[in-house]
Amino acid sequence: MIKNKFFSIILAVFFLYGCFTSSPPPSAVTQYHAIDYPTPPMIKKWDKKTTLKLEFISSLTPFTHPEMVWQNRPYSREILRRQRWLAPPNVMVEHLFLRDLKQALPSLIVLSREDMENGRFVLEGRIMEFLGEEREGVSFARLSLHLILIDTDERDPIKRIVLQKAYGGEDKLSSRTPSELARGMSVVLERLSREVTKDLEKVIHERLYR
């Protein structure tokens, strides 16, 4: 009888110990997502060569950080702390624009802002939107940016700005997931990059051969 009581007490102690000292749940894992797409084909090769420096692309808040952003309703933004881009949006856009311009316009010597050399043409920009959006139960990847191209050889201040244009686009998503947002954003940026490249080719060509 005494032995039974003893074992009952021991079991009760182990039960209570297990209830109050349970192991903590595993920590959430931060996931990183990339934007990528095939390099564009060559558009045109000129007889003359010139330089273009991609000086800086900035971002409006909250797109200055690598966390993914969703807009579920107007005037409200949701920041996903554990779903992040590999780098802040402006860094990814700069990297892909540099790659695309070098590939599509081989006569254009493209410089990054880390290069010590100055470029005749200077490209600057700002990302206005870089997010996922849900509208009436449908999800989209949405991107918009504003670019300015300056001709440093032009003495007239008014004529120095060769191009000033807003670009934007969106792609419908099959689901509201980080991986699908990365896919959709890659599609949108590829379209915008090709549009930007064509515009730059046109205005720079006109300046070189006027």
PyMOL commands that set and color helices and strands:
alter all, ss='L'
color gray80, all
select helices_A, chain A and resi 2-20+89-104+178-208
alter helices_A, ss='H'
color red, helices_A
select strands_A, chain A and resi 31-33+50-59+67-73+76-85+108-112+121-135+138-151+161-172
alter strands_A, ss='S'
color yellow, strands_A
deselect
rebuild
show_as cartoon
